[in-house]
C-alpha cells in the first residue's frame, strides 16, 4: 500500500514531500482488521492515518461511524484510500469533507486545501475556518455586533492584530458567509442571514475539544464546559467530574506542569480547545459552544436537554 498511496498523490503533486511509514494500532477492534489496513503518511509536517478500504461495500455512512473509534486510538487526521469508488460515493465523501484518494483518479485533501481529479483539473474547495473565524461567526450569531464593522474594529473587539482579523475575514469570505462593502473610505463586513450562519456552524464546525486531561488540581478562573455547562443551563443532573475549558496556548503557557490522574480518581476534567472560549457568561461557555462540545454524546437525556436549550434560544438543532 505504501507505494500505491504515495504514487497516487505524487502523480498530481510531484513537489509534495511524502513519507510513508508502517504503523501498528493498539486496541483495534477485530472486525476492523478485515475491513481495513493502515499506514502512516507524512505530508509535509502533518501525519495522516491512511485507511486502506478493503471492503468495497462500505460507504461514507460506515466511515462516519468508524472514524470516531479510530480517532480514539490515534489522534491523526484520517485519509481514506480506495482502489476504486463509485461516483455517488465520491460525491458523498466530498460533501462530508473526508480526506480521500482514489487510485489513479482523484486526490481530495480538504485538510490541506487540495482537490484534484484525474483530468488534472484543480477543483476549488472552500477553506477551512480558523478558530478566530469560528469565534467571529459565533459572536455574530449570539450578539449581532460584528456586522457593519471594519477589519480594524473587528480586531479591536477581539484584541488581535489587523492582519489576524484580515486572515479570518478572508476565510469567511471564501465560504460565502459574509461580504465586504465599501462605505466612504472604509470597507465594512456584512454577514449572511443569522439562520444561514447557524446552519453553517451546526453542520460544518466540529467540537473545539482537541484533548481531555484529568486532574485533582483546580485551575482557577476557567469556564465550565461539557456536561457541567449544560447542566447549569438545563434540568440535566450535574456530572460527577466537573468539566472546564481552556485553549491550548493558555494551557501550555500556564498549566503544562499540572499533575494528571486517571479518570476514576479525578475531580476535574479539562478540555483543551483549539481556540479561545469566548462570550463567557457567569463562568460558563457560550450557548453555541455548549452545543458543539455536547452534540456527539449518545445519552438520550443529554440530547433532549440540549435540543430544548437551543430551541429556546431560537437556534433549532433539527432542520
N, C-alpha and C positions, 0 to 999 in steps of 0.2 A: 504493500500500500504506500510505503514511503515514496517510491519513485513516481507512482501514479499521481498522487495528490500534488507533489511538487511540480511535476511536469505539466499537469493540467493548469496550474496557476502561472508557471513560467512561460507557458505558451503565449499568454496575453500580456504578461507583466515581467519581461525578462530582466528588468533592472531591480526588481523587488528582491530583497535579501530574505531567503527562506532557509530554515534549518529544521529538518525532521529528526525526531528522536523517539526511541521506544519509551513506552510508559506502562506502568502497572497500577491498576486501580484497586485499592483495598476495599473490602466490604461491598463488592459489586454483586447485586442480585444475580443469581444463577441464570435466570431467564434472559438477562441482557447479553450474556456471552453467546447465546445462539442467534441473537438479533443483530449484534454489532461487534466490530473490533475497533481498537482505539490506538491513537498515536498522538504525540505532542508535536505541534508545528509552531515554530517561532517565526513570526512575520515581523521583521524589524526587531523591536524590543518587546513586542507583545506575544505572549504564549497562548496558543489555542489548543483546546482538546478536539482533535479530529475524530469524528464518529463515522466510521465506515458502515453504511447501512447494507446489511446482508439480505434482509427480508424485503422483497420488492412490494409486498402488500401493505407495508407501513406507509403512513402519510403524516402530514403536519399535525393532525389531531393527536396521534400517538406520540409524536416528538414533543409536543407541549407537555404531556404527562411525564415523559421520561427525562426531559431536560432538568426538571426540578430535583429528581433523585441524583442525577449526575452532578448537578451543581453542588449538592451537599457533600459529595465525595471529593470533588476537586473544583476549586473556585476559578476555573479558566473560562473565558468566553468559548462558546462551542461552535464548531464548524462541521456541518454535515456533508458527507461525501457520497455521491451516487454514481454508479456506472451508467445508469440511465434513469430518467424521471419523466413521467407524463406531463404534458403541458399544463393541465389543470392543477397538478400538484406544484409545479413550478410557480404558478401564479399565487397559490395559497402560501407557499414558502416566502415569497416576496412580501405579500400582504402582512404576514406575521413577523416580518423583519428577521428571519433566520439568516445566519451566515451559512452559505452552502456552495458547493462546487458540483457540477455535473460533468463527468469526464469528457473532455474534448469539446464541450458545448457552451458551458456557462460558468462564470465566476461571479458570485454575488456576496460581497462582504460589506454590509452596511455599517458595521462597527468601525471600519477604516475608510468608509465613503468610496467604495469601489463596486461597480457593477458592469460587467462586460459579457456580451453574448458572442456566439460563435462567428458572427459576421464581423467581429472586431469593432462593432459599433458601441461606443460608450453610452450607457443609459443613465441619464441624470437621476440621482436619487436625493431625497431630502436629508439634509444634515441633521445629525442627532443633536438635540438641545443640550447645552451645558447646564450645570447646576444653577448658575446665575440666571440663565434664560428661563429655566423652570420656575425659579423663585419670582422672577418678574411676572410671569404668567399667573402664578398663584396669587400674587398680590393684586394684580388687576382684577381677577375674578372675585376676590374676597373684599377688597377695599375700593376698587374702581378709582384709584388715584394716580395711575400712571398715564392714562390716556391724555393726549394733548401736551405731553412734556417733551422737551428736547433731550438729547443724549447727555448733556451736561446736567440737566435737572434730575434725570434718572440716576446718574452717577452719584449725585448728592443724596438722593433718597436712600441708596444702598451703601453709601460710604465707600465707594470704589472709584477707580480711575476712569477717565473718559474713554480710554482705549478698551478697558474691560467692558464698559457699557456698550460700546460700539460693536464689539465682537458678539455679545449676547443678542443685541438687536438684529445683527445680520443673520443669525441663526433663526430668529423668529420670523424675519422677512422671507428667508429661504423656505420656510414651512407654511407660508401664506397665512400667518397668524396676526400680522399687523401690516401696516403700510406707512410710508413716510410722505408727509405733505409739507411743502414749503410755505411758511407764513412769514411775510416780511423778509427778514434776513436769517431766520432760523428754520430748521427742519424739525417738525413735530411728529410724534409717533401716535398713530391711531390704530386701535385693535379691532379684530373681528368681533361679532356679537358674543356676549358672555356665554350663551349656550354652546357656541362653536368652540370657545376656549375650554369650557368644561368638558365637552365631548373629547377634545384632543387630550386633555390631562388624564381622563379616566381610561382612555383606550390606548394611549401611546406612552405614557410616563409610568415607569416602574417604581417600586419602593426605593427610597434613598438609602436603605439599610444595606451596607456592604459587609459588615462584620458584627457579631454579637459576642460580648465577653461577659463573664460573671465575676462578681467581686463582693466582698463584705465591706469594702471601703466606700463610704458615701461621698460622691462627688458633688460638691456644693454648687448651687445655683444652676443646675441643669434642668431642662424642662421634662415633664412627664411625657412618655411616648407609649407606643404599643397598646396593649390592653389596659394599662394603667390610665392612659389618657382617655381611652374610650369609656372606661367605667366611670370616670368623673363627669362625662357628658350624658350618660345614659343610665338605665336601670341595671346594667350588667354588673355582676359581682366583681370586686377587685381581685386581681391576680395575687397569688401568694408572694411572688417576687416582683418588687417594684421596678418598672422599666423607665429608663431615662434615655435621652438622645444627645449626641454631641457630634459635631462634624470632625472628620478625620484629621484636619490640620490642627484644630484646637487640642484634640486628644494627644497627638504626637508632641505638641508643644508643651502641654501642661500635665498630662496624666499617663504618659507612656510607661512609667515605672511602678504603677499600682500593682498590687498583688492580685493575681487571678485565682479563682477557686472553681471547683466543679459545680455544675448547676444545682445538684441536690443539696449542696451546702451553702448556697449563695443567698444573700439578702437582696442583691441588686443585679439587674440585667442592664447592660449598657449597649445601646445600639450606636454603632459608629457609622455616620452618614457620609455620603459623597458630596454633600452640600450643606450649607449652614441652615439650621432651623430658623424660620422667620415667623413674624406675626404671632409671637407667643402671647397667650392670654392667661393670666393667673398661674403662670408657671406650667402651662400645657401647650403642646404643639398646636398649630392651626388645624382647622377643620379638614382641609384637603389632604394634609399630610397624615391626619388620623386615618382617613380613608386609604391612602396609599400604603401605609405600614401594616394595616389590618386586613386588607382586601383578600389575601390568599389564605387566611386562617379558615380551616374547614369546618370548625364548630358552627352549627346552625344558629345557636343563640347569638354568637358574635355577629354573624351576617345579618340577622334580623334587626339587632340593635343598630348596627352600622347603617343599614338601609333607612331605618326610621330617622336616624340623626341627619343623614344627608338630605333626605326628602324634606325634613322640617326646615332646612335652610335653602330650599329651592334648588338643590343640586341632586337630582334623582340619579340613582345608580343605573337603573334599567333604562332601556331605550324609550 
